[in-house]
Amino acid sequence: MAREKFQTLTEQMFYILLCLRNECCGMDIMASVGKMTDDRVTIGPGTLYNLLEQFSEAGMIRETKVEGRKRSYILTENGKEVLAAEYRRICRQAEDYRQAFKEVRGDEEWKV
């Protein structure tokens, strides 16, 4: 059974959408992701513009303005829902991890 597109997001997808909670252009997105993740996650221009096109086609973002070659985007309601669903999925994974490593020492939980 094929997985539905955008059912789960890569880190790059997640952070691009997270940046687009506010209107911004591609260069702003690349800079914001680096700053937000302490350069742990990087997005090259090829990946970024390919994903922006896919997100736009899927109705997750919309173009807000064009100034020469510079294009700005923002999340749509659909994009906000996809981002929120991914956040909930990640939180469930983190909770599963905590439960799997829970140690019985009073009420203390195993911590990373």
N, C-alpha and C positions, 0 to 999 in steps of 0.2 A: 504494500500500500504506500503510495507516494505521500510524502509529507507536504502539507499545505505551505505555500510560500509565506514567509514571515511569521510562521507559527512560533518559531524561536528565532532570536536575533543573535548575530555575532556581536562581539564587543564593539567593533567599529559601527555597526548598525545602531546599537543601543546609544552610543555616545553622539552620533550624528543627530538622531531624533531628539535626544536630551538637549543638545545645543539649540535645536530649532523650536524650543518652547518660546524663544524670542526670535524675532526676525533677524536673519543674518545671511551673509554670502559665504561661498566656499572657503575663501581664505580665512574668514572669521571662524568658521567651523574647525578648520585644521588647527588654528592657534588655540581655540578654546578647549578642544579635546586634549591637546598636549598639556595645557595648563591644569585642566580639571583632573588629569590622571598622573600628574607629575612626570609626563613623557613616557609613562608605562604603555600607553596605547597611542599609536601613530596611524595616521591615515594619509596615504599618498593621493595625489590629485586624480589619478586614474580610477582608483577605488572609490573615492569620494564622488566624482561626477557620474560614475556608473550607478552608484547607489542612489544618488539624488534623482536620477532619471527613473530608476525603478520605483522609488518611493512616490514620485510624482504620478507615474502611470497607475500605481496602486491606490491613489487618492489619499495617501498618508501625509503628504505635504503639498503646498501650492506655492507657485512663484508669486512673489509680491511686487517685484520691480526689476527692471532691466536698465542698466546704465552702461552702454557700450557692451563690453563682454562680461561685465559684472552682473550677476543675477542673484537676487535675494529670495529667500524662502521662509516659510513658517509652517508649523504643524497644523493639520486639519483636525477636526474632532476624531476622525478615524485614526489618525496618527497618534493622538493622545491616548486613545483606547488601546492601541497596539503597544505603546510604550508602557502604559500602566499594567497591562497583562504581563509583559516581560518582567517588570519590576516584581510583581506578585510571584511569578515563576521562580525568580532568583531568590526571593525571600523564602519560599517553600524549600528550595534546595538547601539554603543555609540552615533552616530549621531541621531538616532531615540530617544534616551533618552534625548539628548539636546533639540531636537525639541519639545518633549512632555512637557518639563518643562520650555520652553522659557517664560519669563515674558515680558510684555510690559512696559518697563521703558526706554524710549529712545531707544537706540540701544543695551542696555545691555542684556546679556543672563544670565539665571539662572545658577549658578555654584554650584558644589558640595562642 
